[in-house]
């Protein structure tokens, strides 16, 4: 029997940043003002991502004409690349969670099992391509012989691709990457995580609530971790009438990989006519 704990060859298509390396500091100093941040940036104090360049304060008009307006073509190219690479993905399920989760953590074990069960059920597993929960889910799908896709992102401190992928690509822009997650997924499974994980949760819930996507299960894994958030949504958001009671039903909470996958199968099925875009 093959040793499933042995990692395949490392993927080498890590994102490459085209800026000078940061000054050799163990802990980068956070600027206290915008002016200070701009001065440090000029000195190449940190690596600058394409997202950061796009979102920075507007440049003088002469620079704008040769930068922001032309950057649209780079963004367009990234969309085209994503659509082209993922065009054959029809049964995608995206899994999110902390990049900091170690292999010994129970959530890593559960995510690995979830990836395995999804692959065995015929789904294509999509993650952010990095370590932690992303690695665990890709690993489960990869070891089960399924499609294991990673959509990585350029970061100031490079996030390496995990080695358990047989498909994937790297993005410069978060909003392009997020479009790929939602477009090529039939469901989200969300493990404990931080701000990025929260971003994905509420992005999906907003799109469902506004009918931009339909028939789209959102599964939160780990009742102990999520119960505080769900209680706040119910006791505060609902109480203040900022959401409707039926919005609470948009989330499925579970502690079981099998239940998560069974719920997705029940909601999505394998009927081509049951498209999430309605």
MOHU-V632027 format. One record per pair of residues at least 4 apart in sequence whose ideal C-beta (glycine too) atoms are under 6 Angstrom apart, sorted by sequence separation. I is the first residue (numbers start at 1). J is the second residue. D is the distance in Angstrom with one decimal. If there is no record, write none. Layout:
i,j,d
I,J,D
I,J,D
This chain:
i,j,d
32,36,5.8
48,52,5.2
59,63,3.7
63,67,5.5
64,68,5.2
82,86,6.0
101,105,4.9
130,134,4.7
131,135,4.9
135,139,5.8
138,142,5.8
155,159,5.0
179,183,5.7
180,184,5.9
181,185,5.9
193,197,2.7
202,206,6.0
222,226,5.9
223,227,5.6
226,230,5.7
227,231,6.0
231,235,5.8
232,236,5.2
233,237,4.8
234,238,5.2
235,239,5.8
243,247,4.2
258,262,6.0
264,268,5.6
31,36,3.9
40,45,3.9
48,53,5.9
59,64,5.2
103,108,5.4
118,123,4.2
141,146,4.3
171,176,5.4
207,212,4.2
208,213,5.9
237,242,4.8
238,243,5.6
254,259,4.5
269,274,5.6
31,37,3.9
101,107,5.4
128,134,4.8
142,148,4.3
171,177,4.1
207,213,4.8
220,226,4.6
237,243,5.0
254,260,5.1
101,108,5.1
118,125,5.4
127,134,4.0
141,148,4.1
208,216,5.5
31,40,5.8
152,161,5.5
115,125,5.1
127,137,5.3
138,148,4.6
127,138,5.4
150,161,5.7
190,201,5.6
252,263,5.4
125,137,5.8
204,218,5.3
150,165,4.4
125,141,3.8
148,164,5.8
188,204,5.3
148,165,5.2
28,46,5.8
148,166,5.4
149,167,4.5
150,168,3.6
152,170,4.4
153,171,5.3
154,172,4.9
149,168,5.0
129,150,2.6
23,45,5.7
111,133,4.8
115,137,3.9
119,141,4.1
129,151,5.7
142,164,4.0
22,45,5.8
124,147,3.9
125,148,5.3
126,149,4.6
127,150,5.7
129,152,3.7
20,44,3.7
22,46,4.7
112,136,4.3
116,140,3.8
120,144,5.5
138,162,5.6
153,177,5.6
22,47,6.0
93,118,5.4
111,136,3.8
115,140,2.8
119,144,4.0
139,164,4.2
111,137,4.7
115,141,4.1
138,164,4.0
151,177,5.5
112,139,5.3
119,146,2.5
135,162,3.8
138,165,5.6
19,47,5.4
108,136,4.4
112,140,4.0
116,144,4.5
19,48,5.1
130,159,4.5
151,180,5.6
17,47,5.1
93,123,4.7
187,217,4.1
188,218,5.0
189,219,4.6
190,220,5.3
191,221,4.8
192,222,5.1
223,253,5.5
91,122,5.9
99,130,4.9
101,132,4.0
131,162,5.8
220,251,5.8
91,123,4.8
92,124,4.7
94,126,4.4
95,127,5.3
99,131,5.2
100,132,5.5
101,133,5.1
129,161,5.1
223,255,5.4
91,124,5.2
99,132,4.1
192,225,4.2
218,251,5.5
219,252,4.8
220,253,5.1
92,126,4.9
98,132,5.1
89,124,5.2
98,133,5.7
97,133,2.8
129,168,5.5
219,260,4.9
95,137,4.2
208,250,5.6
205,250,5.7
217,264,5.4
217,267,4.4
133,191,4.7
216,276,5.0
215,276,5.2
214,276,5.9
213,276,5.2
214,278,4.2
189,260,5.5
187,264,4.5
111,191,5.5
186,268,4.6
85,169,5.1
107,191,5.4
107,192,5.8
94,181,4.8
186,276,5.8
94,185,4.3
92,184,4.4
93,185,6.0
92,185,4.7
93,187,5.0
94,188,5.3
95,189,4.7
96,190,4.9
97,191,3.1
89,184,4.5
98,193,4.1
97,193,4.5
79,176,5.7
78,176,4.8
82,180,4.6
86,184,4.9
97,197,6.0
96,197,5.1
96,200,4.7
49,154,5.1
49,156,6.0
47,156,4.5
46,156,5.7
50,172,3.8
51,173,5.6
51,174,5.5
4,143,4.8
15,154,4.2
117,257,5.6
121,261,5.8
114,257,4.2
118,261,5.7
113,257,4.3
117,261,4.4
14,160,5.7
114,260,5.9
110,257,5.5
11,161,4.3
11,163,5.8
10,163,5.1
8,163,5.2
15,170,4.4
7,163,4.9
